[in-house]
Amino acid sequence: MVIDYAEVGRRMAKRRKELSLKQREVCEMVDANYKYISNLETGRSVPSLEMVMKLCKALDTTPDYLLLGTDTGQDRDTDRQLFEKISRLSPKEKRLIGGIIDLLGEN
């Protein structure tokens, strides 16, 4: 598998802008200098695995999205919304929802 680091940088910049973050804010969040973050976003530098993980946390995204572009975040938002709704249910309602999910998974 070949990773296109120019694309990684574009996804990184896109996600940063979606969150209304400035490059300098991301720098502070991941403890990196401005030039390095700029170089990552333009594909001139390759991030370490540790930096990828820091960026994912700072940008509230996944390595799949940053490196491969396969997770758009929409599923993650849906999962989060479902979790919040389910967490407010009673234990009996949670078991019922679990049974419904089991039935759906059999298809």
C-alpha positions, 0 to 999 in steps of 0.5 A: 500500500502506498500512502499519498502524503500530499493527500494526507496533508490535504485531508489534514488541512480540510479537517482543521478548517472544518473545526475552524482551527488555525495552524498555530492552534494545531501546533500547540495541540500536538506540540509541533512547530508551525513550519512542520505543520505547514509542511505536513499540510502541503505534503513536503514532510511525512509524519511519524506514527506518533504524530499521526496519532496526535493529529487524529486526537487534535483533529477529532478524526481517525488514522483511516481518514488521515492516511487513507481517506476511508472514514469521512467522520459521518459514521463516527458522528452517527455512532456518537449520537446513537451512543448518547441516546442509548446511554439515557435509556433504562437497562430494560430499554437497552436490552430491547435495543440490543435485541433489535441490533442483533436482529438487524445484524442477522441480515 
